[in-house]
Amino acid sequence: MGEPELQKLVLDYLDHMIELGDLEGPLLDLDVSRESALSRKLVGLLAEASHAHWTEDEIRQELAGAVFPFLTSETHAGDPTPLPMAQSEWAEIRAAA
């Protein structure tokens, strides 16, 4: 799976357009040793979420923080602020991108 497709998949989950299982399925099929830094980061976060019993809101927050630094203007046209994160945190994420 290419990075733009992976970013879109995560953004679809963050925007409540797909379920967690729809995100996990393609990520679990990845060979992370051959994938991008973003892929490895996302697989690691989902593994941690499973072991730590995070809520879906917590998963969305962590995934948003992981994916937004990787986004380009071509892959992200929306505003992430509707997600459950403080405005100041989003400003930091945007500044780091």
N, C-alpha and C positions, 0 to 999 in steps of 0.2 A: 504494500500500500504506500503510495507516495505521500509526501508531507502535506501537500494541499488537500488531499482527500482526508487525511487524518485530522487536519485542523478543522475541516468542514464537519466531520463527524462529531468532534468534541463540541464545536459551536452549536450544532443541532441539539446535542444533549443539554448544553447550558441554557439554550432557549426553550427547553421542554418540548422539543419537536420529536425526540426519540426517547425511548426508555433506557435505563442503565444497561440492561441486558443487550440492547442493540449496539451499545458502545463497547461493552466488554467482549462480545463475541469476536469481532474483527481484531481487537487488540490481543486477545488470548491466542489467536492464530499466528501472531507475528513471531519470527525468530529474532529476539531482541539483540542477539549478538551481531546481527547483520543489518540492523535498523538504525535510524537516526537517534540523535540525543533526545528529541521530543518523544519518540516512540518509547524509548527506555524509561524516560521520566514518567510518562502516563501509565505504563504497565506497573512500574514501581508504586505509584500513587494508588492505583486500584488494588494492588496487593495489600498495601498498608491499610487502606480503607476497609478491606474485608476482615483483616485481623483485628483492627481497632474498633470495628462495628460503628463506623461513622454513619451519620444520617445522610440522606441525599443532599440536604443543603450543605453539609460539611464537604461532601464529595464535590459538589459543584464549585464551592469556594476554592478548594485545593486545585481542581482541574483548571479553573479560570486563571489562577495565579501561575500555573504551569504553562498554559498554552498562549496566553496573551503576549509574552515576550517574543514568541516565535512568529507572530502574525505579521503579515505584510498588508499593505493597503488593498491588494487584490483579493485577499482571503477574508478580510474583516471590514465590513462596511457599517456594522451596527454599533450601538453604544452598549457596553457591558453593565452600565450602572443599574439596570433593573435587578441584577443578581444580588443576593443577600450579602453585600460587602460594604463596608464603610466607604464613603466618597473619597476620603483621603487615601485609602488603600488603592483604589482604582487610579487615582492621579499618579501614584508611585509606579504602578504597573505600566501605565501609558508612557510615563517619562522614561522608563527603562527600555521600552520597545524601540 
